[in-house]
């Protein structure tokens, strides 16, 4: 009977060791869950950025006003019969 109890205790200790320290342990699962949550947050941020870029691309493809605004702000272009004024401090 003592041998059976000793074997059961030894088996319990081995299983507890694997649960807390070995492969697929509680700590490893927690670490992986944290990594998954961080990656999901990063994916949400990138998805929002991609949606904003897609909206901008669609606006540039369909609207002349967006192209004109970009030409004015980034390239400093002006229309015919307009006068350009630059105000400096």
N, C-alpha and C positions, 0 to 999 in steps of 0.2 A: 504494500500500500504506500509506503514511503517513497518508493521509486516512482510510482505513478504521480504522486503529488510533486515530487522534484521535477519530473518531466513537464508537468503542466505549468509549474512556476517558471521553468526555463523557457518554455514556449511563450508564456505571457511576457516575459522580459524581452525576448527576441521581437515579438510583435510590437511591443511598446517602443523599442528602439527604432524599428522601421517607421513607426508612426511619427515619431518626433524628430528623428535625425536622418534616416535613410532616404533613398530616392522616393519621390512623390510624397514627401513628408508634409506636415501641416505648414511648415515655414516655406517650403518651396511652392506650395499651392498659393499661399498668401502673397508671395513675391510675384508670382505669375499673374494673379488677379490685379495687383497694383500696376503691373506693366500693361495689362490689357486696358485698364481704365485710362492710363496716360495716353496710350495709342488711340483710344476712342476720342479723347478730347482733342488730340492733334488732328485726327481725321475730320472732326466737326469743324475745327478752325479752317482747315484747308478746303473743306466743302463750301463754307461760306465765302472764302476768298475766290474760289472757282466760279461760284454763282455770280459774284460781283463782276468778275472779269468777263463772264459770258454775257451778262447784261450790257456791259460796255461795248463788247464786240458787236452784239446785235444792234445797239444804238448807232454804232459807227457804220454798220452795213446798211441800215435802213434810213437813217436821218441825216440830212444835209447839215442841220444845225449843229450836231455834235462834231462833225468834221470841221465846220467853220470855227467853232469854239476852240477846238484843239489847234487849228492853224493860227488863230489869233494869240492864244495864250502861250503855246510852246514855240512857235516859229516867228511870232511877231508880225504876221502878215496883216495887211489891211485891204479893204475893198476899193474898188474904183471910185473916185471922187470923194474919198475920205481923207481926213488929215490926221496924221499921227502926232499925238502929244505925249511927251515923256516927262513925268513930274519926278524930280529928285529932291531929296532932303538937303 
